[in-house]
């Protein structure tokens, strides 16, 4: 059959201004930390170091989880295939038969958020809407949150109707 539709969900390149802002924030964080370490005593210094490490790790995990990855969503062979890549090749993370998909809605239209939720959204994408795709897996509701274009969603809905008629 082949691929009927494909969409890549990826952040654009950062502007020079945003890179300078991030650099300024990092330098400010480093100087603020050095200043505070000089001013506090022994026990407070270890607490301050722990807090600074926690903040650094939280920022790192946020960047790795919500900024760096990119996704490919394919409509192929009566399946919706979701692939994820961090730096190199995209690897499949979910393949859902179109017959199992029960609902496709935007986040604004969705009423029920119960069940297992997989959030595959990326920070900073403004040209695509957030959609919730729902299906049943082993008697549990699974919901995937993806940022998709309207053209891909229309093709997906048409293909779901075509597959269910057979």
C-alpha positions in Angstrom: 0.0 0.0 0.0 2.7 2.5 1.0 2.6 5.8 2.9 -0.7 7.8 2.3 0.3 10.8 4.5 3.3 11.8 6.5 4.0 14.7 8.8 7.1 15.8 10.6 6.8 17.7 13.9 10.0 19.6 14.5 11.0 22.8 16.1 12.5 25.4 13.8 16.0 26.8 14.3 16.5 29.2 17.2 17.0 32.8 16.4 20.1 34.7 17.2 18.3 36.8 19.8 16.9 33.7 21.7 20.4 32.1 21.7 21.8 35.3 23.2 19.1 35.4 25.8 19.8 31.8 26.8 23.5 32.6 27.0 22.8 35.7 29.2 20.6 33.6 31.5 23.2 30.9 31.9 25.9 33.5 32.7 23.6 35.3 35.1 22.7 32.0 36.8 26.4 31.1 37.2 27.4 34.5 38.6 24.4 34.6 40.9 25.3 31.1 42.2 29.0 32.1 42.7 28.0 35.3 44.6 25.7 33.4 46.9 28.2 30.6 47.6 30.7 33.3 48.8 28.2 34.9 51.1 26.7 31.9 52.9 28.3 29.6 55.5 29.0 25.8 55.4 25.6 24.2 55.9 23.7 26.7 53.9 26.3 26.3 51.1 25.6 22.6 50.7 21.8 23.4 50.6 22.4 26.1 48.0 24.5 23.7 45.9 21.7 21.1 46.1 19.1 23.6 45.0 21.3 24.8 42.1 21.9 21.2 41.0 18.1 20.5 41.1 17.4 23.6 39.0 20.1 22.6 36.5 18.8 19.0 36.2 15.2 20.2 35.8 16.2 22.5 32.9 18.2 19.8 31.3 15.3 17.2 31.5 12.9 19.8 30.1 15.2 20.5 27.2 15.7 16.8 26.4 12.0 16.0 26.8 10.3 19.0 25.2 12.8 20.8 23.0 15.3 18.4 21.4 13.1 15.5 20.1 11.1 15.5 16.8 8.4 13.2 15.6 7.2 11.7 12.4 3.6 10.6 12.0 2.7 8.4 9.1 -0.5 7.0 7.8 0.5 3.7 6.1 -0.9 0.3 5.5 -4.1 0.9 7.6 -2.0 2.0 10.6 -1.1 5.2 12.3 2.6 5.0 12.9 4.3 7.5 15.3 8.1 7.7 15.3 10.4 9.7 17.6 14.0 10.9 17.2 16.2 12.7 19.6 19.3 13.4 17.5 19.5 11.0 14.6 17.1 8.4 13.1 13.5 8.3 13.9 12.4 5.0 15.6 8.8 3.8 15.8 7.2 4.2 19.3 3.6 3.4 18.4 1.6 1.8 15.6 -2.1 1.9 15.9 -4.5 0.1 13.5 -7.0 2.7 12.1 -9.9 0.4 13.1 -9.0 0.8 16.8 -8.9 4.6 16.8 -12.1 5.8 18.5 -11.7 9.6 18.4 -9.7 12.5 17.1 -10.3 15.9 18.6 -8.4 19.1 19.4 -7.4 19.6 23.0 -10.0 22.4 23.3 -12.8 20.1 22.1 -11.9 17.1 24.3 -14.1 16.6 27.4 -12.6 13.4 28.9 -9.0 13.1 29.8 -9.2 9.8 31.6 -7.1 6.8 30.8 -3.4 6.6 29.8 -2.1 9.7 28.2 1.1 10.0 26.1 2.1 13.5 25.5 4.3 13.9 22.4 4.1 17.7 22.1 7.1 19.9 21.5 7.7 23.3 23.2 7.6 26.3 20.8 5.5 25.0 17.8 2.8 27.5 17.0 1.7 26.6 13.5 0.1 23.2 14.4 -2.9 22.4 16.6 -2.8 19.9 19.5 -4.9 16.9 18.8 -5.9 14.0 21.0 -6.1 10.6 19.3 -7.9 8.0 21.4 -8.0 4.2 21.1 -8.6 1.1 23.2 -5.7 -1.1 24.1 -6.3 -4.1 26.3 -9.6 -2.6 27.7 -7.8 0.7 28.6 -8.3 4.0 26.9 -5.1 5.4 25.5 -4.8 9.0 24.4 -1.9 10.5 22.4 -1.5 14.2 22.3 0.2 15.3 19.1 0.7 18.6 17.2 -0.6 18.0 13.7 -1.6 20.0 10.7 -5.2 20.2 9.5 -4.4 18.5 6.2 -2.9 15.4 7.9 -5.9 15.1 10.2 -8.4 15.4 7.3 -6.5 12.6 5.5 -6.5 10.5 8.6 -10.2 10.9 9.2 -11.0 10.0 5.5 -8.8 7.0 5.7 -10.4 5.9 9.0 -13.9 6.1 7.3 -12.6 4.2 4.2 -11.1 1.4 6.4 -14.2 1.0 8.5 -16.5 0.6 5.5 -14.6 -2.5 4.3 
